[in-house]
Amino acid sequence: MSAIASAPTARRFRLVRCAGVLLASLSVPMPAAGQSETVAFTGASVIDPGTSGVLSNATVVVRDGVIVSVEEGGEAPAAARAIDLGGRFLVPGLIDAHVHIGTLEAARRALQSGVTTARSMGAGFFADVGLRELFRHGDLTGPEILAAGYHVRPRPAEGLFLDEPGLGDLLGRDVRGPEAMGRVARAMLDRGVDFVKVNATERAGLPETDPRKPFFTEDELSALVAEAAAGGVPVAAHAHGDRGGRAAVAAGVRSIEHGTYLRDETLRLMRERGTYLVPTIAVVSDLTVPGGDYDDPVLQVRGRHMLPRVRETAAAAHALGVPIVAATDTGYGSESVLRMSHELMEFTGIGMTEIEAIRAATTVAAELLGIADRTGRVAPGFEADLLVLDRNPLDDIGQYQDVLFVMSDGTIALDRLDFRADAIGGRRVPDAD
């Protein structure tokens, strides 16, 4: 499912066909669908971010991909597949609100880490739109994808012009002025994006760029926001520097991504307008160390300066009441060392309580994405996007580093609850000491 209406039939066929080519080229196995099965979790310690505290010894029943009941005590229906959690913690699936997923393998990694919904903030050749359609149609199991396609920036990626040759007169020159911004926005809308992503400042993850440098005027950003709004789609603005970030907030974007150098005046404007902050703190820590998504000495120096600043900004935003959303800003590639658990640990480090951090990755994130009526909670009527943790994350948010079980839209995507019956060399594996 998506936050917007389905694309016309012809376009949907084209997108699914492209995704099928991607599948054939990668041959990545994914779990088989099975959401018609009724599953009952018994002996669950339920954490529903829409409430507070823990519901102990609960029974949660899932049917046709939807949670149908959550009751203290209770019994599994006779026809249900019963999963006894033995007191383990049942929590909503995580919403990663800023990713760069463009392959099935990356989607699988995200899902098995506990991400059941992901907002793509940039993927070449509209691969994120193809993934969204592939998963939506039930051909494969994956996280729900909300797609943004290409970044809108002064010099868009060359791939945009290959996909949208009607914009060819903009190739090789800056996209400037309200008319050009509107054209690029319409091209994104024509490809069925859920969000439009604009770079209001330069990037931090390239050694030759300056993340404080603004890209667009408030008038240009306002034209983009207006064009996107006419198509029923919100705008997310990448912004590290305050000048670009403030222009984006004034223009009416729905979220600021990163926000490293935002001043208190801009944060107060965000609170007044209900603009969300997606600080992606943990990815800045990735800049400071070798390996991972980034591995460059210039970025290591930059990251050591940026990390305390983005933590300070996020803490100030939280204190002011700006809604904060969790995200990794990773592509979940083979070299990635970041997961949502690391961002949640950063959030408790800036003064958020454990339940506030969990909400930032579930209910608050769902509000940002416009899907709060159907996911982000363990409650009747919500989609069965569920995780199992061994211990209480309200005591230690780091428990999200070890996800034991993942259910996405009613389909079991990962089950590590009980390895005692696994065969090794034909022998039963004994219980651990």
C-alpha positions as a Markdown table, in Angstrom:
| # | Residue | x | y | z |
|---|---|---|---|---|
| 1 | Met | 0.0 | 0.0 | 0.0 |
| 2 | Ser | 1.0 | 3.6 | -0.5 |
| 3 | Ala | 0.2 | 7.0 | 1.0 |
| 4 | Ile | -1.1 | 8.1 | -2.4 |
| 5 | Ala | -3.7 | 6.8 | -4.8 |
| 6 | Ser | -2.6 | 4.0 | -7.2 |
| 7 | Ala | -1.1 | 5.0 | -10.5 |
| 8 | Pro | -3.0 | 4.5 | -13.8 |
| 9 | Thr | -3.1 | 0.9 | -15.0 |
| 10 | Ala | -0.6 | 1.4 | -17.9 |
| 11 | Arg | 1.9 | 3.1 | -15.6 |
| 12 | Arg | 1.5 | 0.5 | -12.9 |
| 13 | Phe | 2.2 | -2.2 | -15.5 |
| 14 | Arg | 5.4 | -0.4 | -16.6 |
| 15 | Leu | 6.6 | 0.0 | -13.1 |
| 16 | Val | 6.0 | -3.6 | -12.1 |
| 17 | Arg | 7.7 | -4.8 | -15.3 |
| 18 | Cys | 10.8 | -2.7 | -14.5 |
| 19 | Ala | 10.8 | -4.1 | -11.0 |
| 20 | Gly | 10.5 | -7.6 | -12.5 |
| 21 | Val | 13.7 | -6.9 | -14.5 |
| 22 | Leu | 15.4 | -5.8 | -11.4 |
| 23 | Leu | 14.3 | -9.1 | -9.6 |
| 24 | Ala | 15.6 | -11.2 | -12.5 |
| 25 | Ser | 19.0 | -9.5 | -12.5 |
| 26 | Leu | 19.5 | -9.9 | -8.8 |
| 27 | Ser | 17.8 | -13.2 | -8.0 |
| 28 | Val | 17.4 | -12.2 | -4.4 |
| 29 | Pro | 15.2 | -14.7 | -2.4 |
| 30 | Met | 12.5 | -13.2 | -0.2 |
| 31 | Pro | 10.0 | -14.8 | 2.1 |
| 32 | Ala | 6.9 | -16.2 | 0.6 |
| 33 | Ala | 3.6 | -14.5 | 1.2 |
| 34 | Gly | 1.2 | -16.0 | 3.7 |
| 35 | Gln | -1.0 | -13.3 | 5.3 |
| 36 | Ser | -4.2 | -15.3 | 4.9 |
| 37 | Glu | -3.0 | -17.4 | 7.9 |
| 38 | Thr | -4.4 | -16.5 | 11.4 |
| 39 | Val | -1.5 | -16.1 | 13.8 |
| 40 | Ala | -1.9 | -15.6 | 17.6 |
| 41 | Phe | 0.9 | -14.4 | 19.8 |
| 42 | Thr | 0.4 | -15.6 | 23.3 |
| 43 | Gly | 2.3 | -14.7 | 26.5 |
| 44 | Ala | 3.3 | -11.4 | 24.9 |
| 45 | Ser | 4.6 | -8.3 | 26.7 |
| 46 | Val | 3.0 | -5.7 | 24.4 |
| 47 | Ile | 4.4 | -2.2 | 24.0 |
| 48 | Asp | 1.9 | 0.0 | 22.0 |
| 49 | Pro | 3.4 | 3.5 | 21.4 |
| 50 | Gly | -0.2 | 4.8 | 21.3 |
| 51 | Thr | -0.4 | 4.1 | 25.0 |
| 52 | Ser | 2.1 | 3.9 | 27.8 |
| 53 | Gly | 3.6 | 1.0 | 29.8 |
| 54 | Val | 3.5 | -2.7 | 29.0 |
| 55 | Leu | 0.5 | -5.0 | 28.7 |
| 56 | Ser | 1.7 | -8.2 | 30.2 |
| 57 | Asn | 0.7 | -11.8 | 29.3 |
| 58 | Ala | -1.2 | -10.6 | 26.3 |
| 59 | Thr | -2.7 | -12.4 | 23.3 |
| 60 | Val | -2.5 | -10.6 | 20.0 |
| 61 | Val | -4.4 | -12.1 | 17.1 |
| 62 | Val | -3.5 | -11.3 | 13.4 |
| 63 | Arg | -5.7 | -12.2 | 10.5 |
| 64 | Asp | -5.4 | -11.3 | 6.8 |
| 65 | Gly | -2.5 | -9.0 | 7.6 |
| 66 | Val | -4.4 | -7.0 | 10.2 |
| 67 | Ile | -4.3 | -7.0 | 14.0 |
| 68 | Val | -7.8 | -8.1 | 15.1 |
| 69 | Ser | -7.5 | -8.2 | 18.9 |
| 70 | Val | -5.1 | -7.3 | 21.7 |
| 71 | Glu | -6.2 | -8.7 | 25.1 |
| 72 | Glu | -4.6 | -9.3 | 28.4 |
| 73 | Gly | -4.6 | -13.0 | 29.0 |
| 74 | Gly | -6.9 | -14.6 | 26.5 |
| 75 | Glu | -6.4 | -17.7 | 24.3 |
| 76 | Ala | -5.4 | -18.3 | 20.8 |
| 77 | Pro | -8.3 | -19.1 | 18.4 |
| 78 | Ala | -8.7 | -22.8 | 17.7 |
| 79 | Ala | -7.6 | -22.4 | 14.0 |
| 80 | Ala | -4.8 | -20.0 | 14.6 |
| 81 | Arg | -1.1 | -20.7 | 14.5 |
| 82 | Ala | 0.0 | -20.0 | 18.1 |
| 83 | Ile | 3.3 | -18.4 | 18.8 |
| 84 | Asp | 4.1 | -18.4 | 22.5 |
| 85 | Leu | 6.4 | -15.5 | 23.2 |
| 86 | Gly | 7.1 | -16.5 | 26.8 |
| 87 | Gly | 7.0 | -12.9 | 28.0 |
| 88 | Arg | 9.1 | -11.5 | 25.2 |
| 89 | Phe | 8.2 | -8.0 | 24.0 |
| 90 | Leu | 6.0 | -7.4 | 21.0 |
| 91 | Val | 6.4 | -4.0 | 19.5 |
| 92 | Pro | 5.4 | -2.3 | 16.2 |
| 93 | Gly | 7.7 | -2.5 | 13.2 |
| 94 | Leu | 10.1 | 0.3 | 12.7 |
| 95 | Ile | 9.6 | 3.1 | 10.2 |
| 96 | Asp | 12.8 | 4.4 | 8.7 |
| 97 | Ala | 11.9 | 7.8 | 7.4 |
| 98 | His | 15.0 | 8.5 | 5.4 |
| 99 | Val | 16.7 | 5.7 | 3.4 |
| 100 | His | 18.3 | 5.2 | -0.1 |
| 101 | Ile | 17.1 | 1.8 | -0.9 |
| 102 | Gly | 17.3 | 0.9 | -4.6 |
| 103 | Thr | 17.7 | -2.9 | -4.7 |
| 104 | Leu | 15.8 | -6.0 | -3.5 |
| 105 | Glu | 18.8 | -7.1 | -1.5 |
| 106 | Ala | 18.9 | -3.7 | 0.4 |
| 107 | Ala | 15.2 | -4.0 | 1.0 |
| 108 | Arg | 15.7 | -7.4 | 2.5 |
| 109 | Arg | 18.4 | -6.2 | 4.8 |
| 110 | Ala | 16.2 | -3.3 | 6.0 |
| 111 | Leu | 13.2 | -5.7 | 6.6 |
| 112 | Gln | 15.2 | -8.2 | 8.5 |
| 113 | Ser | 16.6 | -5.5 | 10.8 |
| 114 | Gly | 13.0 | -4.6 | 11.8 |
| 115 | Val | 12.1 | -1.9 | 9.2 |
| 116 | Thr | 8.6 | -2.6 | 8.0 |
| 117 | Thr | 8.1 | 0.8 | 6.4 |
| 118 | Ala | 10.7 | 3.0 | 4.7 |
| 119 | Arg | 10.6 | 6.4 | 3.1 |
| 120 | Ser | 13.1 | 6.5 | 0.2 |
| 121 | Met | 14.8 | 9.9 | 0.0 |
| 122 | Gly | 16.5 | 9.4 | -3.3 |
| 123 | Ala | 17.0 | 6.5 | -5.7 |
| 124 | Gly | 18.3 | 6.5 | -9.3 |
| 125 | Phe | 16.1 | 5.5 | -12.2 |
| 126 | Phe | 13.0 | 5.6 | -9.9 |
| 127 | Ala | 14.0 | 2.2 | -8.5 |
| 128 | Asp | 12.2 | 3.0 | -5.2 |
| 129 | Val | 8.9 | 3.5 | -7.1 |
| 130 | Gly | 9.4 | 0.1 | -8.7 |
| 131 | Leu | 10.2 | -1.5 | -5.4 |
| 132 | Arg | 7.1 | 0.0 | -3.9 |
| 133 | Glu | 4.9 | -1.4 | -6.7 |
| 134 | Leu | 6.5 | -4.8 | -6.5 |
| 135 | Phe | 5.9 | -5.1 | -2.8 |
| 136 | Arg | 2.4 | -3.5 | -3.0 |
| 137 | His | 1.2 | -6.1 | -5.5 |
| 138 | Gly | 2.4 | -8.9 | -3.2 |
| 139 | Asp | 4.8 | -10.4 | -5.7 |
| 140 | Leu | 7.5 | -10.4 | -2.9 |
| 141 | Thr | 7.6 | -9.5 | 0.8 |
| 142 | Gly | 9.4 | -6.4 | 1.7 |
| 143 | Pro | 9.0 | -3.2 | 3.7 |
| 144 | Glu | 6.4 | -0.8 | 2.5 |
| 145 | Ile | 8.2 | 1.8 | 0.5 |
| 146 | Leu | 7.2 | 5.5 | 0.1 |
| 147 | Ala | 9.2 | 6.8 | -2.8 |
| 148 | Ala | 10.7 | 10.1 | -3.7 |
| 149 | Gly | 12.6 | 9.3 | -6.9 |
| 150 | Tyr | 15.4 | 11.7 | -7.7 |
| 151 | His | 16.6 | 14.7 | -5.6 |
| 152 | Val | 15.5 | 18.1 | -6.8 |
| 153 | Arg | 18.8 | 20.1 | -6.8 |
| 154 | Pro | 20.4 | 22.7 | -9.1 |
| 155 | Arg | 22.2 | 20.0 | -11.1 |
| 156 | Pro | 20.0 | 16.9 | -11.0 |
| 157 | Ala | 21.5 | 13.5 | -11.5 |
| 158 | Glu | 22.0 | 12.6 | -15.2 |
| 159 | Gly | 19.7 | 9.7 | -14.8 |
| 160 | Leu | 16.7 | 12.0 | -14.3 |
| 161 | Phe | 17.1 | 13.2 | -17.9 |
| 162 | Leu | 17.4 | 9.7 | -19.2 |
| 163 | Asp | 14.1 | 8.9 | -17.5 |
| 164 | Glu | 12.5 | 12.2 | -18.3 |
| 165 | Pro | 14.0 | 13.4 | -21.6 |
| 166 | Gly | 11.4 | 16.2 | -21.7 |
| 167 | Leu | 13.5 | 18.0 | -19.2 |
| 168 | Gly | 16.5 | 17.7 | -21.5 |
| 169 | Asp | 16.8 | 21.5 | -22.0 |
| 170 | Leu | 17.8 | 21.7 | -18.3 |
| 171 | Leu | 20.7 | 19.2 | -18.7 |
| 172 | Gly | 24.0 | 20.9 | -18.1 |
| 173 | Arg | 22.6 | 24.0 | -16.5 |
| 174 | Asp | 21.2 | 24.9 | -13.1 |
| 175 | Val | 17.6 | 24.4 | -12.4 |
| 176 | Arg | 16.6 | 27.9 | -11.3 |
| 177 | Gly | 13.4 | 29.9 | -11.0 |
| 178 | Pro | 9.9 | 28.9 | -10.0 |
| 179 | Glu | 9.0 | 27.7 | -13.6 |
| 180 | Ala | 11.9 | 25.2 | -13.7 |
| 181 | Met | 11.2 | 24.0 | -10.2 |
| 182 | Gly | 7.6 | 23.4 | -11.1 |
| 183 | Arg | 8.6 | 21.4 | -14.2 |
| 184 | Val | 10.8 | 19.1 | -12.2 |
| 185 | Ala | 8.1 | 18.6 | -9.6 |
| 186 | Arg | 5.6 | 17.7 | -12.2 |
| 187 | Ala | 8.0 | 15.1 | -13.7 |
| 188 | Met | 8.3 | 13.5 | -10.2 |
| 189 | Leu | 4.5 | 13.5 | -9.8 |
| 190 | Asp | 4.1 | 11.9 | -13.2 |
| 191 | Arg | 6.2 | 9.0 | -12.0 |
| 192 | Gly | 4.0 | 8.5 | -8.9 |
| 193 | Val | 6.2 | 9.6 | -6.1 |
| 194 | Asp | 4.9 | 9.8 | -2.5 |
| 195 | Phe | 7.2 | 12.7 | -1.5 |
| 196 | Val | 9.3 | 15.2 | -3.4 |
| 197 | Lys | 12.8 | 15.5 | -2.0 |
| 198 | Val | 14.6 | 18.8 | -2.5 |
| 199 | Asn | 18.2 | 19.7 | -1.5 |
| 200 | Ala | 17.9 | 23.1 | 0.2 |
| 201 | Thr | 21.6 | 23.0 | 1.0 |
| 202 | Glu | 24.6 | 21.1 | -0.3 |
| 203 | Arg | 25.4 | 17.6 | 1.0 |
| 204 | Ala | 27.6 | 16.7 | 3.9 |
| 205 | Gly | 28.6 | 13.3 | 2.5 |
| 206 | Leu | 30.8 | 14.5 | -0.3 |
| 207 | Pro | 34.3 | 15.9 | 0.4 |
| 208 | Glu | 34.1 | 18.7 | -2.1 |
| 209 | Thr | 30.8 | 20.2 | -0.9 |
| 210 | Asp | 29.9 | 22.6 | 1.9 |
| 211 | Pro | 26.8 | 21.4 | 3.9 |
| 212 | Arg | 26.0 | 25.0 | 5.1 |
| 213 | Lys | 25.7 | 26.4 | 1.5 |
| 214 | Pro | 22.1 | 27.1 | 0.5 |
| 215 | Phe | 20.8 | 26.1 | -2.9 |
| 216 | Phe | 17.5 | 27.7 | -3.5 |
| 217 | Thr | 15.6 | 30.9 | -2.6 |
| 218 | Glu | 12.4 | 30.8 | -0.6 |
| 219 | Asp | 10.4 | 31.7 | -3.8 |
| 220 | Glu | 11.9 | 28.7 | -5.7 |
| 221 | Leu | 11.1 | 26.4 | -2.8 |
| 222 | Ser | 7.6 | 27.8 | -2.5 |
| 223 | Ala | 7.0 | 27.1 | -6.1 |
| 224 | Leu | 8.1 | 23.5 | -5.7 |
| 225 | Val | 5.9 | 23.0 | -2.6 |
| 226 | Ala | 2.9 | 24.5 | -4.3 |
| 227 | Glu | 3.3 | 22.3 | -7.4 |
| 228 | Ala | 3.8 | 19.2 | -5.2 |
| 229 | Ala | 0.8 | 20.1 | -3.1 |
| 230 | Ala | -1.4 | 20.4 | -6.2 |
| 231 | Gly | -0.6 | 16.8 | -6.8 |
| 232 | Gly | -1.3 | 15.8 | -3.2 |
| 233 | Val | 2.3 | 15.2 | -2.3 |
| 234 | Pro | 4.4 | 16.8 | 0.5 |
| 235 | Val | 8.0 | 18.0 | 0.2 |
| 236 | Ala | 10.9 | 16.9 | 2.3 |
| 237 | Ala | 13.9 | 19.2 | 2.4 |
| 238 | His | 17.5 | 18.1 | 2.9 |
| 239 | Ala | 19.1 | 21.0 | 4.8 |
| 240 | His | 22.2 | 21.2 | 7.1 |
| 241 | Gly | 22.7 | 25.0 | 7.1 |
| 242 | Asp | 20.3 | 27.4 | 8.8 |
| 243 | Arg | 19.8 | 29.7 | 5.8 |
| 244 | Gly | 18.6 | 27.0 | 3.5 |
| 245 | Gly | 16.7 | 25.3 | 6.2 |
| 246 | Arg | 14.8 | 28.4 | 7.3 |
| 247 | Ala | 13.9 | 29.1 | 3.6 |
| 248 | Ala | 12.5 | 25.6 | 3.3 |
| 249 | Val | 10.5 | 25.8 | 6.5 |
| 250 | Ala | 9.1 | 29.2 | 5.4 |
| 251 | Ala | 8.2 | 27.7 | 2.0 |
| 252 | Gly | 6.1 | 25.1 | 3.7 |
| 253 | Val | 8.0 | 21.8 | 3.5 |
| 254 | Arg | 6.7 | 19.0 | 5.6 |
| 255 | Ser | 10.1 | 17.9 | 7.0 |
| 256 | Ile | 13.7 | 19.0 | 7.4 |
| 257 | Glu | 16.2 | 16.2 | 6.9 |
| 258 | His | 19.3 | 16.5 | 9.0 |
| 259 | Gly | 19.1 | 20.2 | 10.3 |
| 260 | Thr | 22.7 | 20.1 | 11.7 |
| 261 | Tyr | 23.2 | 23.9 | 12.0 |
| 262 | Leu | 19.6 | 25.1 | 12.5 |
| 263 | Arg | 19.3 | 28.0 | 14.9 |
| 264 | Asp | 16.7 | 28.2 | 17.6 |
| 265 | Glu | 14.7 | 30.8 | 15.6 |
| 266 | Thr | 14.3 | 28.3 | 12.8 |
| 267 | Leu | 13.4 | 25.5 | 15.3 |
| 268 | Arg | 10.7 | 27.7 | 16.8 |
| 269 | Leu | 9.3 | 28.4 | 13.3 |
| 270 | Met | 9.2 | 24.6 | 12.7 |
| 271 | Arg | 7.3 | 24.1 | 16.0 |
| 272 | Glu | 4.8 | 26.8 | 14.9 |
| 273 | Arg | 4.2 | 25.3 | 11.5 |
| 274 | Gly | 4.3 | 21.7 | 12.6 |
| 275 | Thr | 7.4 | 20.9 | 10.5 |
| 276 | Tyr | 9.1 | 17.6 | 11.4 |
| 277 | Leu | 12.8 | 17.2 | 12.0 |
| 278 | Val | 14.5 | 14.0 | 10.8 |
| 279 | Pro | 18.0 | 14.6 | 12.3 |
| 280 | Thr | 19.7 | 11.3 | 11.1 |
| 281 | Ile | 22.3 | 11.7 | 13.9 |
| 282 | Ala | 23.8 | 8.2 | 13.7 |
| 283 | Val | 24.8 | 8.6 | 10.1 |
| 284 | Val | 27.0 | 11.6 | 11.1 |
| 285 | Ser | 28.8 | 9.3 | 13.5 |
| 286 | Asp | 29.4 | 7.1 | 10.4 |
| 287 | Leu | 31.3 | 10.0 | 8.8 |
| 288 | Thr | 33.8 | 10.0 | 11.7 |
| 289 | Val | 35.1 | 6.4 | 11.3 |
| 290 | Pro | 36.6 | 4.3 | 8.5 |
| 291 | Gly | 34.3 | 2.0 | 6.5 |
| 292 | Gly | 30.5 | 2.0 | 6.5 |
| 293 | Asp | 28.6 | 4.1 | 4.0 |
| 294 | Tyr | 31.4 | 6.7 | 4.1 |
| 295 | Asp | 35.2 | 6.2 | 4.1 |
| 296 | Asp | 37.0 | 9.4 | 3.4 |
| 297 | Pro | 39.5 | 11.4 | 5.6 |
| 298 | Val | 38.0 | 14.8 | 4.7 |
| 299 | Leu | 34.6 | 13.5 | 5.8 |
| 300 | Gln | 36.1 | 12.1 | 9.0 |
| 301 | Val | 37.3 | 15.6 | 9.9 |
| 302 | Arg | 34.0 | 17.1 | 9.0 |
| 303 | Gly | 32.0 | 14.5 | 10.9 |
| 304 | Arg | 33.9 | 15.1 | 14.1 |
| 305 | His | 32.7 | 18.7 | 14.0 |
| 306 | Met | 29.2 | 18.0 | 12.8 |
| 307 | Leu | 28.3 | 15.2 | 15.3 |
| 308 | Pro | 28.2 | 17.4 | 18.4 |
| 309 | Arg | 26.3 | 20.1 | 16.5 |
| 310 | Val | 23.5 | 17.8 | 15.2 |
| 311 | Arg | 23.1 | 16.3 | 18.6 |
| 312 | Glu | 22.8 | 19.8 | 20.1 |
| 313 | Thr | 20.3 | 20.8 | 17.4 |
| 314 | Ala | 18.2 | 17.7 | 17.9 |
| 315 | Ala | 18.2 | 18.2 | 21.7 |
| 316 | Ala | 17.1 | 21.8 | 21.3 |
| 317 | Ala | 14.4 | 20.8 | 18.9 |
| 318 | His | 13.1 | 18.2 | 21.3 |
| 319 | Ala | 13.1 | 20.7 | 24.2 |
| 320 | Leu | 11.1 | 23.1 | 22.1 |
| 321 | Gly | 8.5 | 20.5 | 21.1 |
| 322 | Val | 9.5 | 20.1 | 17.4 |
| 323 | Pro | 8.2 | 16.6 | 16.3 |
| 324 | Ile | 11.3 | 14.4 | 15.8 |
| 325 | Val | 11.4 | 11.3 | 13.6 |
| 326 | Ala | 14.0 | 8.5 | 13.5 |
| 327 | Ala | 15.9 | 7.6 | 10.3 |
| 328 | Thr | 19.2 | 6.1 | 9.2 |
| 329 | Asp | 20.0 | 7.8 | 5.9 |
| 330 | Thr | 21.6 | 4.6 | 4.8 |
| 331 | Gly | 21.2 | 2.5 | 1.7 |
| 332 | Tyr | 21.3 | -0.8 | 3.7 |
| 333 | Gly | 24.1 | -1.8 | 1.4 |
| 334 | Ser | 26.6 | -4.6 | 2.1 |
| 335 | Glu | 29.0 | -2.1 | 3.7 |
| 336 | Ser | 26.4 | -0.4 | 5.9 |
| 337 | Val | 27.1 | -0.4 | 9.6 |
| 338 | Leu | 24.0 | 1.6 | 10.6 |
| 339 | Arg | 20.6 | 0.4 | 11.7 |
| 340 | Met | 17.6 | 2.1 | 13.3 |
| 341 | Ser | 18.7 | 0.9 | 16.7 |
| 342 | His | 21.7 | 3.2 | 16.5 |
| 343 | Glu | 19.5 | 6.2 | 15.9 |
| 344 | Leu | 17.2 | 5.3 | 18.8 |
| 345 | Met | 20.2 | 5.1 | 21.0 |
| 346 | Glu | 21.3 | 8.5 | 19.8 |
| 347 | Phe | 17.8 | 9.8 | 20.7 |
| 348 | Thr | 18.0 | 8.7 | 24.3 |
| 349 | Gly | 21.4 | 10.2 | 24.4 |
| 350 | Ile | 20.0 | 13.7 | 23.6 |
| 351 | Gly | 17.4 | 13.5 | 26.4 |
| 352 | Met | 14.4 | 11.6 | 24.9 |
| 353 | Thr | 12.9 | 8.9 | 27.0 |
| 354 | Glu | 12.8 | 5.4 | 25.7 |
| 355 | Ile | 9.1 | 5.6 | 24.8 |
| 356 | Glu | 9.7 | 8.9 | 23.1 |
| 357 | Ala | 12.4 | 7.3 | 21.0 |
| 358 | Ile | 10.1 | 4.4 | 20.1 |
| 359 | Arg | 7.4 | 6.8 | 19.1 |
| 360 | Ala | 9.8 | 8.7 | 16.9 |
| 361 | Ala | 10.3 | 5.5 | 14.9 |
| 362 | Thr | 6.6 | 4.4 | 14.9 |
| 363 | Thr | 3.6 | 6.7 | 15.7 |
| 364 | Val | 5.3 | 10.1 | 15.1 |
| 365 | Ala | 7.0 | 8.8 | 11.9 |
| 366 | Ala | 3.7 | 7.5 | 10.7 |
| 367 | Glu | 2.2 | 10.9 | 11.2 |
| 368 | Leu | 4.9 | 12.4 | 9.1 |
| 369 | Leu | 4.3 | 9.9 | 6.3 |
| 370 | Gly | 0.5 | 10.3 | 6.5 |
| 371 | Ile | -0.1 | 6.7 | 7.4 |
| 372 | Ala | -0.8 | 7.0 | 11.2 |
| 373 | Asp | -4.3 | 5.6 | 10.8 |
| 374 | Arg | -3.0 | 2.2 | 9.8 |
| 375 | Thr | 0.6 | 1.5 | 11.0 |
| 376 | Gly | 2.9 | 2.2 | 13.9 |
| 377 | Arg | 0.9 | 0.7 | 16.7 |
| 378 | Val | 0.0 | -2.7 | 18.3 |
| 379 | Ala | -3.8 | -2.1 | 18.3 |
| 380 | Pro | -6.9 | -3.6 | 16.6 |
| 381 | Gly | -7.4 | -2.5 | 13.1 |
| 382 | Phe | -3.7 | -1.7 | 12.4 |
| 383 | Glu | -1.6 | -3.5 | 9.9 |
| 384 | Ala | 0.3 | -6.4 | 11.4 |
| 385 | Asp | 3.8 | -4.8 | 11.2 |
| 386 | Leu | 5.3 | -6.4 | 14.3 |
| 387 | Leu | 8.7 | -7.2 | 15.9 |
| 388 | Val | 9.7 | -9.4 | 18.9 |
| 389 | Leu | 12.5 | -8.3 | 21.2 |
| 390 | Asp | 14.0 | -10.5 | 23.9 |
| 391 | Arg | 14.1 | -7.8 | 26.6 |
| 392 | Asn | 12.3 | -4.6 | 27.5 |
| 393 | Pro | 13.3 | -1.7 | 25.3 |
| 394 | Leu | 11.8 | 0.7 | 27.8 |
| 395 | Asp | 14.7 | -0.3 | 30.1 |
| 396 | Asp | 17.3 | -0.4 | 27.4 |
| 397 | Ile | 16.6 | 1.0 | 23.9 |
| 398 | Gly | 19.6 | -1.0 | 22.6 |
| 399 | Gln | 17.4 | -4.1 | 22.6 |
| 400 | Tyr | 16.5 | -3.1 | 19.0 |
| 401 | Gln | 19.9 | -4.2 | 18.0 |
| 402 | Asp | 18.8 | -7.8 | 18.3 |
| 403 | Val | 15.4 | -8.3 | 16.5 |
| 404 | Leu | 14.2 | -11.9 | 16.9 |
| 405 | Phe | 11.1 | -11.8 | 14.8 |
| 406 | Val | 9.7 | -9.6 | 12.0 |
| 407 | Met | 6.2 | -9.7 | 10.6 |
| 408 | Ser | 5.4 | -7.3 | 7.8 |
| 409 | Asp | 1.8 | -6.7 | 6.8 |
| 410 | Gly | 0.9 | -10.1 | 8.3 |
| 411 | Thr | 3.7 | -12.1 | 6.6 |
| 412 | Ile | 6.5 | -13.5 | 8.7 |
| 413 | Ala | 9.8 | -12.2 | 7.2 |
| 414 | Leu | 12.2 | -13.3 | 10.0 |
| 415 | Asp | 11.8 | -15.9 | 12.8 |
| 416 | Arg | 14.7 | -16.4 | 15.2 |
| 417 | Leu | 12.5 | -17.2 | 18.3 |
| 418 | Asp | 13.6 | -20.8 | 18.8 |
| 419 | Phe | 16.6 | -22.5 | 17.3 |
| 420 | Arg | 16.5 | -25.5 | 19.8 |
| 421 | Ala | 15.1 | -27.9 | 17.2 |
| 422 | Asp | 17.5 | -26.9 | 14.4 |
| 423 | Ala | 19.6 | -29.8 | 13.1 |
| 424 | Ile | 23.3 | -29.6 | 13.0 |
| 425 | Gly | 24.9 | -32.8 | 11.7 |
| 426 | Gly | 21.7 | -34.6 | 12.2 |
| 427 | Arg | 21.6 | -33.9 | 16.0 |
| 428 | Arg | 19.2 | -31.8 | 18.0 |
| 429 | Val | 20.7 | -28.6 | 19.2 |
| 430 | Pro | 20.8 | -28.6 | 23.0 |
| 431 | Asp | 19.5 | -25.7 | 25.0 |
| 432 | Ala | 22.1 | -23.1 | 25.9 |
| 433 | Asp | 23.6 | -23.3 | 29.3 |
